[in-house]
Amino acid sequence: MARSVDDADNPTTASLEALVKRAAHSGEGLPPVEKWNPPFCGDLDMEIKRDGTWFYQGTPIGRKPLVRLFSTVLRKDEDGKTYLVTPVEKVGIRVEDAPFVGVEMDVGEKEGEQVITLRTNLGDVVEIDADNPLRFEIYGKHKQLKPYALVRGRLEALLARPVMYELVEHGEEIEIDGKTMFSIRSGGEVFPIMPADELAAQSA
């Protein structure tokens, strides 16, 4: 039988419980994980799946407040790996794609500029601009689109497919460096998706 995070007779679980307590005492809101430099204490059997579900020892973590707590001490370092970080420890976890999922978007206006606001599956709200840019990957033989938004630090959200379709509806053709690109405007920035002629060929 899979153990829950409440089991206390397993050393790994006990370590996780200690991590939970330290994360909970890291301060209100988002703790300054980028400023902390604790020692690396090994990897934890924890994974964030592509759909945003968190697993511990192969079992989904069903308590959203606990997942939200863990998400506040997430950090992705220059080595490309993702960690849970407290002032006294850093433990590695696995991320299948991105640690967050963009589940809702809104289009508004600020200072005369279009602004796209995204909400993640864990309640983070970000305005897309120079500090929180969009990026796009084209993958597979059918050239499928995967849009990402920077949430904080190096942590990104993969936009859910319905949100991606809604986002694309606000795209427009913009000339960038002499090439017409299908792009998204937000917060005074332009985020190119793909050459307009490639998009037209896919739609033909």
N, C-alpha and C positions, 0 to 999 in steps of 0.2 A: 504494500500500500504506500502511495506517495505521501511524504510528510508535508505538513503545512508549515508556514512560517511561525506557528505558535509552538512547535515542538521544541523542547528545551534540553532533551537528553542527547542531542547530537552536537558534537563540537562545531561543525559547520553552521548548524542552525543557531547555536549560541552566539557565534560570531556575527551572524546576520542580525540577531536580536540586538546585539550591542551596536551594530551599525545603524539600525532603526532608531535607537535611542539617541545616538550622537547626531544623526540627521535631524531628528526632531528638535534638538537643542541648538541647531546651527543658526537660529534667528528667524524672525518673521519674514515672510516674503521670500525672495530669492537670495540665498546666502552668497557671499563673494567667493565662489569656488575658484575663480581664475586667479585669485591672490594667494590661495593656499598651496603649500608645497610639502605635503606629508609624504612619508615613505610608502612605496608600493608594497602591498600586503598580499599579493597573489590575486588569482582570478576567482570569481564567484560563479557558481553554476546558475547564471541568470541570463536570460535572453529576451530581447524585444523583437517580436516578429514584425513582418512587413505591414500587417494590419493594425499595429499599435498595441497588440496584446503582450503583456509582460508574463514571462514564465520563470519559475524558480524550481530547480531540480525536476524539470519536465512537466510541472503542474502550473496552470494559469493562476496568476495572483488575482483573485476576484475582488479584493477590497480596493476600490478606486482611491480612497484617501491615502492608502499606503503607497500605491503606485504614484500618486501625485507627489507624495513626500519624497520618494526616491528620485523623481524627475527633477526636483529642485536642487539636487546635489549631483546631477549629471554633468560630465565634462568630457569633451573630445579633445585630445591632445594632438600635438604635431606629429606624433607617430601614427596617427590615423585610428587609434583605438579609443574606445569609450570607457569611462570609468565612473564609479560612484566615489565622490570625494568628500571627506569631512576634514576638520582641522588636524586630525591625528592619523588618518589612513587614506589610502587610495586602493580600490579594488577594481579589477577589470571585469567587464561584462560583455556579452556578445550582442550585436545589433544586426539584424538581417538586412535591413535597408537603411531607413532613417529612424531616429528615436521618437519622432512625433509624426502625427498624421494631420494634415490640414482638412478639417471637416466642414468648415463654413466660411463664406466670404461675403464681404459687403463692399460696395463701390460708393464712395462719397467724393467730396470736394474739399480742399483746403488751400486757401490762398490762391484760388483760381486754377489749381491743378487737380487732376483726378488722383484719388488715393484709394488703393485697394487694401482692405483690412482683412486679415485672416484669423480664424480661431482654430486652435489645435484640439485634439481629442482630450487633452489634459487641462484645457482652459486657458492656455497662453493666448494672448491677443497681440498681434504685431501689425504695424502698418508697413507696407512694402515701400521701401525707399532705398537710398544709398547705403544705409546702415543695415537694413534687412532686405537684401536683394532677392530676386527670383533667379533661378538658373534652370536650364532645361537640358535633359538628356534625350537623345533619340536612339532607340535600341531595337534590335530584332530585324528580321528581313522585311517586316511590314512597316518598319520605321515608326514604331509606337512612341508616343510622347510621355515622358516622366518629368513633371514640374516639381521643383523643390523651392522652399522658402527658408531663408536663414532666420532662425528663431532667436538664438543668442549664442555668444561664443562661436564655436564651430558646429553647433547643433542645428540640424535642419528638420523640416517637416516635409514629408512627401504628400502632395495634395491628392486627396481621394478623387476617384474618377469623376463623380458628379461635380466636384468643385473644379476640376480641370476643365470640364466642358463649359462650365459657367465662366471660367477665366478666359477661355479662348473666344467666347462670344464678345469680349471687350477688346480683342486684338485688332490691330490695324497695320496697314503697310506703311513702313517708314524707311526712308533711304538712310543707310548707315555705311559710311566709307565707300560711297558710290554703288552700293548694292541694295536692292529693295528687299527688306526683311519684314516678315510678319512678326509683329512685336506687341508688347504690352507696355502701356505707360502707367506709372504710379509714382507719386511723391516727387515729381520733377525729374524722374529718371526713365530711361527707355531700356526695356529688357527684351532683346531679340530672341525669337523662338526658332525660326528657320527661314531660309530664303523663300521669298514669296512664290517663285516659280516651282520650287519643290512641293510646296503646299498645294499649288494648283494642280500639279501632276498627280498628287495623291488623291485629290478630290475628283479628278476626271473619271 
